[in-house]
Amino acid sequence: MASVLDRIQRARRPPFHTMTPQQARVAYATAAEVLDLPRAAMHEVEDLQVPGGDGTPLAARRYRPTPDARGTLLYLHGGGFTIGGLETHDSLCRQLALLADAQMLALDYRLAPEHRFPTAVDDTWAALRWLHEAGRQQGFDPQRIAVGGDSAGGTLAAVAAIHARDHGLALRAQVLITPGTTAHADTASHRLFANGFLLDATTIEWFFEQYIERSQRSDWRFAPLNADDLEGVAPALVLLAECDPLVDEGIAYADRLRAAGVEVGMDLVRGMTHDFIKMGRVLDEARQAQAWLGAELKKAFEP
């Protein structure tokens, strides 16, 4: 990981907080899959549309690794609610689909600052509801649905799992990859890994400023650790990186889930930083973490 960080720093790319959101999206898209595994072949990849929170059609991408893949993971990409999309996470979705022998439905939820909180939350819940209520017509099994994502997408997945519990929508799992769960980025790991570990404190605050008013940050839909009750939410698969500003809040959320009686599988990967899951081309740890997630998700989708 240290050598990867050195290579990234030597590239001297301008930090996101020095750009406009539109410039940051282009920069992220250009570099997003450089360290990812090559895009794996699928039985079928299909671009489609699903309804967003206000009924607006949103782009989505379906990955079917084999003709008889049954379970479906609704996947929410990372990027601080501001950058990222279907293309930036295409390789990761393909790998998870292969390893879990399951379909992926990646959602292009609307981004800030054009669409601020809680638009991404509402888009996620609308897509999950569509998958459950109307997905069968598209070949999705409504009895085998999970929700997951990385970073900001992990936050959205955790919130969606609470919404699903509250509305009686059964999920097989929630997959939380280096998720954000707290309101103010004020844990010890945020201080320890504030600079030089890929996701810097200044960039985190820049993302927050694009997405949400400071007065709203205690809302559990932004900070799921603030949710009153987590009992009865879907079993969780939590993947964390040791040298990530978000690691403490990921551990805290896993602890709260366990305390609420929720089944939790957790892998804390030593020596890794935020976003390592997308570095399978150069990191054995990324490939191993993907394999763990795939195997656990495959089990979750079993009858």
C-alpha positions in Angstrom: 0.0 0.0 0.0 2.8 2.4 0.8 4.2 2.0 -2.7 0.8 2.6 -4.2 0.4 5.8 -2.2 3.9 6.9 -3.3 2.9 6.3 -7.0 -0.3 8.3 -6.5 1.5 11.2 -4.9 4.2 11.3 -7.6 1.4 11.6 -10.2 0.7 15.0 -8.7 -3.0 15.1 -9.5 -4.7 18.2 -8.1 -6.9 17.3 -5.1 -10.6 17.3 -5.6 -11.2 20.2 -3.2 -9.2 22.5 -5.6 -11.6 21.8 -8.5 -15.2 22.4 -9.3 -17.5 19.3 -8.8 -17.7 19.0 -12.6 -13.9 19.0 -12.9 -13.5 16.6 -10.1 -15.9 14.1 -11.8 -13.9 14.1 -14.9 -10.6 13.7 -13.0 -12.1 10.8 -10.9 -13.5 9.1 -14.0 -10.2 9.3 -15.8 -8.2 7.7 -13.0 -10.9 5.5 -11.3 -10.0 2.1 -12.9 -6.3 2.5 -13.4 -5.6 0.2 -10.4 -8.7 -1.9 -10.8 -8.7 -5.4 -12.3 -9.5 -5.5 -16.0 -13.3 -5.6 -16.7 -14.3 -9.2 -16.5 -16.5 -10.8 -19.2 -20.2 -11.2 -18.2 -23.0 -13.3 -19.7 -24.9 -10.0 -20.0 -24.4 -6.3 -19.3 -27.5 -4.2 -19.8 -28.0 -0.5 -19.4 -31.6 0.3 -18.2 -33.5 2.9 -16.3 -35.2 2.8 -12.8 -37.3 5.5 -11.1 -35.6 7.9 -8.7 -37.0 9.4 -5.5 -39.3 11.8 -7.4 -40.0 9.5 -10.3 -37.2 10.9 -12.4 -35.7 8.0 -14.5 -32.2 7.2 -13.4 -29.5 5.2 -15.3 -28.6 1.8 -13.9 -26.5 -1.1 -15.1 -27.3 -4.7 -14.7 -24.5 -7.3 -14.6 -25.5 -11.0 -15.1 -22.4 -13.3 -14.8 -24.2 -16.5 -15.7 -27.7 -17.2 -17.2 -29.0 -18.7 -13.9 -27.6 -16.1 -11.4 -30.5 -15.5 -9.0 -29.7 -13.1 -6.3 -29.3 -9.3 -6.9 -27.1 -6.7 -5.1 -28.2 -3.1 -5.6 -24.9 -1.4 -5.7 -24.2 2.3 -4.7 -20.9 3.7 -5.8 -18.6 5.8 -3.7 -17.4 9.3 -4.3 -18.5 11.5 -1.5 -22.0 11.9 -2.9 -20.4 14.2 -5.5 -18.3 12.2 -8.0 -18.4 8.7 -9.4 -20.9 6.8 -11.5 -21.5 3.6 -13.5 -18.2 3.7 -15.3 -16.0 4.4 -12.3 -17.2 1.2 -10.5 -17.8 -1.1 -13.5 -14.8 -3.3 -12.8 -15.7 -3.7 -9.1 -19.3 -4.6 -9.9 -18.2 -7.2 -12.4 -15.8 -8.8 -9.9 -18.5 -9.0 -7.2 -21.0 -10.4 -9.7 -18.5 -13.2 -10.7 -17.4 -14.0 -7.2 -21.0 -14.1 -5.7 -22.5 -15.7 -8.8 -25.2 -13.0 -8.5 -26.6 -10.2 -10.5 -25.5 -6.6 -9.8 -27.7 -3.6 -10.4 -25.5 -0.5 -10.2 -27.4 2.7 -9.6 -26.4 6.1 -11.0 -28.0 8.1 -8.2 -28.1 11.9 -8.5 -25.0 13.8 -7.3 -24.4 16.9 -5.2 -24.2 19.8 -5.3 -26.9 19.8 -8.1 -28.9 17.4 -6.0 -28.2 17.8 -2.3 -29.2 15.7 0.7 -31.5 13.7 0.8 -31.8 13.2 -2.9 -29.3 10.3 -3.1 -31.0 8.7 -0.1 -34.4 9.0 -1.8 -33.0 7.7 -5.1 -31.5 4.6 -3.4 -34.8 3.8 -1.6 -36.8 4.3 -4.8 -34.5 1.9 -6.7 -34.6 -0.7 -4.0 -38.4 -0.5 -3.8 -38.6 -0.9 -7.6 -36.3 -3.9 -7.5 -38.6 -5.5 -5.0 -41.9 -4.5 -6.5 -41.4 -4.5 -10.2 -38.0 -6.2 -10.7 -39.5 -9.6 -11.4 -40.6 -8.4 -14.8 -36.9 -7.7 -15.6 -35.7 -11.1 -14.3 -34.8 -10.1 -10.7 -35.9 -12.4 -7.9 -37.6 -10.2 -5.2 -36.9 -12.8 -2.6 -33.1 -12.6 -3.1 -32.2 -8.9 -2.8 -29.3 -7.2 -1.0 -28.0 -3.7 -0.9 -24.4 -2.5 -0.8 -21.9 0.1 -1.7 -18.5 1.6 -0.9 -17.7 4.8 1.0 -20.6 7.2 0.5 -22.4 4.3 -1.2 -21.9 2.3 2.0 -23.6 5.0 3.9 -26.5 4.9 1.4 -26.7 1.1 1.7 -26.8 1.3 5.5 -29.6 3.8 5.4 -31.5 1.8 2.8 -31.3 -1.3 5.0 -33.0 0.7 7.8 -35.6 1.9 5.4 -36.2 -1.6 4.2 -36.7 -2.8 7.8 -39.1 0.0 8.5 -41.2 -0.8 5.4 -41.2 -4.6 5.7 -38.9 -5.2 2.7 -36.8 -8.3 3.4 -33.1 -8.1 2.4 -30.6 -11.0 2.4 -27.7 -8.7 3.3 -26.3 -5.2 3.5 -22.7 -4.9 2.2 -20.9 -1.9 3.7 -17.4 -1.3 2.3 -15.5 1.4 4.2 -18.8 3.3 5.0 -19.3 6.7 6.5 -21.6 6.5 9.5 -20.9 9.6 11.7 -22.0 13.2 11.4 -18.9 15.3 11.8 -15.7 13.4 10.9 -14.5 13.7 14.4 -13.2 10.3 15.4 -9.7 9.4 16.4 -9.0 7.8 13.0 -10.1 11.0 11.2 -7.3 12.8 13.2 -4.7 10.0 12.8 -5.2 9.5 9.0 -6.1 13.1 8.2 -3.3 13.6 5.6 -1.3 11.3 3.3 -3.6 8.3 3.4 -5.5 8.9 0.1 -8.7 10.4 1.6 -7.6 13.6 3.3 -9.6 15.6 5.8 -9.9 18.6 3.5 -11.4 16.5 0.8 -13.9 14.9 3.2 -15.1 18.3 4.3 -15.3 19.4 0.7 -17.5 16.4 -0.1 -19.7 17.2 2.9 -20.1 20.8 1.9 -21.2 19.8 -1.6 -23.8 17.4 -0.2 -25.4 18.6 3.0 -25.9 21.6 5.2 -24.0 21.5 8.5 -27.3 21.8 10.4 -28.5 18.6 8.8 -25.5 16.4 9.5 -26.9 14.7 12.6 -29.8 13.3 10.5 -29.5 9.5 10.6 -29.9 9.4 6.9 -26.5 11.0 6.6 -25.0 9.5 9.8 -26.7 6.1 10.3 -24.8 5.7 13.6 -27.3 8.2 14.9 -30.3 5.9 14.1 -32.4 5.3 17.1 -32.8 1.6 16.6 -31.0 -1.0 14.4 -32.8 -4.1 15.6 -34.1 -6.2 12.7 -32.1 -4.7 9.8 -30.5 -7.1 7.3 -27.4 -9.1 8.2 -24.3 -7.0 7.5 -21.0 -7.7 5.7 -18.6 -4.9 6.8 -15.3 -4.4 5.0 -12.9 -1.9 6.6 -9.4 -0.6 6.0 -7.0 -0.1 8.9 -5.5 3.2 7.6 -8.8 4.9 6.7 -10.1 8.0 8.3 -13.5 6.2 8.3 -12.4 3.0 10.1 -13.4 4.0 13.6 -17.0 4.8 12.5 -17.2 1.6 10.6 -16.2 -0.4 13.6 -18.6 1.6 15.8 -21.5 0.8 13.4 -20.6 -2.9 13.3 -20.6 -2.9 17.1 -24.0 -1.2 17.2 -25.4 -3.7 14.8 -24.2 -6.6 16.9 -25.6 -5.0 20.0 -28.9 -4.8 18.3 -28.8 -8.6 17.6 -27.9 -8.2 13.9 -25.6 -10.8 12.4 -22.3 -9.1 11.3 -19.4 -10.5 9.3 -16.5 -8.1 9.4 -13.1 -8.0 7.8 -10.6 -5.3 8.9 -7.8 -5.3 6.4 -4.5 -4.3 7.9 -2.3 -1.7 6.2 -4.9 -0.6 3.7 -6.3 2.8 3.0 -9.7 4.0 1.9 -10.7 2.8 -1.6 -8.2 -0.1 -1.6 -11.1 -2.4 -2.7 -10.7 -0.8 -6.2 -7.0 -1.6 -6.5 -7.1 -5.3 -7.4 -4.6 -4.9 -10.2 -1.8 -4.1 -7.7 -3.0 -5.3 -4.3 -3.4 -8.9 -3.2 -5.4 -7.6 -0.3 -8.0 -6.1 -2.7 -8.5 -9.3 -4.5 -8.7 -11.2 -1.2 -11.3 -8.8 0.1 -13.4 -9.0 -3.1 -13.2 -12.8 -2.8 -14.4 -12.7 0.8 -17.3 -10.4 -0.1 -18.3 -12.6 -3.0 -18.2 -15.8 -1.0 -20.3 -14.3 1.9 -22.8 -12.8 -0.5 -23.1 -16.0 -2.4 -24.0 -17.7 0.9 -26.5 -15.0 1.7 -28.4 -15.6 -1.5 -28.7 -19.3 -0.9 -32.2 -20.7 -0.3 
